[in-house]
Amino acid sequence: MNVIDTFSKTLNELSEVLLPVDEANVNRLVEEILNASKIYVAGAGRSLLMLRCFAMRLMHLGFEVYVVGDTITPAFESGDLLIVGSGSGETLGSVNVAKKAKTIGGKVALISTRSDSTLAGISDFTIVIPAYTDKVDMPGRKNPTLPGGTLFEHALLVLGDTMVLPLAEAVGVRTDKPFTKHANLE
């Protein structure tokens, strides 16, 4: 298989898993972000990397946003929102973080491949991306072209970036110009 064929198949697979995503839950996440005092993202591995990209865009829009585990992350408080990304919905570290956030009185949103996971049971709501992941048995979901949880991770990145547009509109930030909060010490 050559790279262009792989690229084409991957784009098709990405569409296949993003188009069925429940728009009402995505809109709910947009509203929760707009209403949160502070926003935190959590996950592990590549899922966390995708959420770091989303957190950066939220910062560009003027939101107070943090990555769980970073040294400058302040205390989570009631009124805050935790966004967790986990393909399996079983990542132990993320489960523990979500439980703590709920105990404190914050809200938890999960983005996952599964609505029947431990994390889904803790979360206030779950956005399901129906992608295959090799971490759990997924009857009826076909093995994608790219390995492991790559399809979920790509979809997580695209989903986050597409939420930037309604969020930017809601807070009055233009996306056709450079973000004024973009890093400038580069």
N, C-alpha and C positions, 0 to 999 in steps of 0.2 A: 504494500500500500504506500502510495507516495503522500507527501505532505499536503498537497492541494486536495486530494481525495479525503484525507483525514480531516482537514479544515472544513470541507463542505459537509461531511457527515456530522461533525461536532456541532456546527451551526444548526443543522436540522434537529439534532437531539436536544440542543438548548431550547429551541422553540417548542419542542414537544413537551418539555417539562415546565416551561414558564407559562405557556398559554393557559393551562388548567388551574393555575394558582388562583385561590379565592380572592377576588378583588376587594371584597368587603373587609377581609382581614388585613389586607395591605393598607386600605384606607384607615382602618382602625389604628394600625401602627403609626401612620402619618399623624393622626390626631393625638395619639399618646405622646409622640415626640414633641408636638407643638405644646402640649399641656404639662410636660414634665419639668420639674425644677432643674434636674440634672439628668444626663443620659450616660449610661455605662454600656460598654459592649464586652462580651465574654465569649470564649470558645477555646478551642485547642487547635494546634497545627495550622493547616491551610485555611480552615474555616475562620479562625481568628484573624489570619492575614486579610481575608476578604472583609471582615468586619472592621479592621483597622482602616481600610480604604474608605468604608462608609463613615466611620468616625471622623476621618479627616475632612470629608465633604460636609458633614454636619458642623464641624468647627468653622469651615469656610463660610457657612451660612449664618454663623453667629451663635450657635448653640453651645452650651457648656457641656462638653462631652469628654469622657475618659475611657481608657482601656483598663479593665480589671487586671491588677497585677503590676501595672507600671508604678514606678517609684513616686510619681507626682499625683497619683490618684487619691482624692480625698475620701472621707467617710461617706458611705451610702446612707441616705436618710429617707424617711417617709416622704412621699411625693416624687421620688426619683424613679426612673425607668431603667431596667436592665434588659438589654437585647442580647439573647444568647443564640449563637449559631452552632448547631450540632447535627450532622447528618444522621447519626444513629439515634440521637436523643437520649443516649445513655452515658455520655462522657462524664466520668465520676467527678472530676474537678468542677465542671459546669453544673452538675447536679447540686453539689455542695454550695456553690456560689448562689444559685437560684433559691435554694432553701433559705439561706441567710438573708437574701434580699426580701423574701416574703415575710420572714420573721420580723424584719425591721419595719415593714409596712409599705414597701415599694411595690411597683408593678413589674411583672416579668413577661416579656414577649419572647417566644421561641420561633426560630426559623429552622426547619428540620425536614427530613424526608418522611417522618412518621408522626401521626397524631396519637399513637397508642404507646408512647414511650414514657419513661420515668420523668423526663424533663417536661413533656407535654402535660403530665398530671400535676406538676408544680406550677406551671405557667398560667397566666391569666388568659392567654390565647396563643394559638400556634398557627403560623403560616406554613403550610405544607407545600414543599417543592417535591413533586412525585418522581424524583430521580433515583436511580439505582445507587446503592453504596455497598461496598463489599464488607462492611462492618456487621451487618445484620442480614438475616434471611429475608428476601424481598420477593415473595411469590408474585408472579405476574409482571414483574418489572424486568425489562430486558437489560442485559449487560451492555453498557455503552461502548463506544469506540475507544475512548480514553480510559485509563486504569483507575481503580480504587474509587474514591469519592470525587474525582475531578469534575464530573458533570454537576454534582450538587454545588461544589465550590464555585464553579463558573457562574452558575445560576444565582448563587448568593451574591456575588459581586454585581451582576447585572441588575438584580432586583434592588439592591441598595442604591445603585446609580440612578435607576429610574424613579426612585422615590425622591431624589434630589429636586426634580422639577416641581412637583406640587409643593414641596417644603419651601423652596426658594420663592415661589409665587406667594405663599402664605405669609412669609416674613419680609417680602418686598426686596429680595436680592435678585439682581439681574444675572442671568446665566450666559448672556451673550457678550459679557465683558469680563475681564480678569477679576477674580475675587479679591476684594480689598484685604481680606484676612489671610491671603495666600502667603506662605513663607517668603521672606525677603532677605534672609541672611545666608543665601546659598552661594 
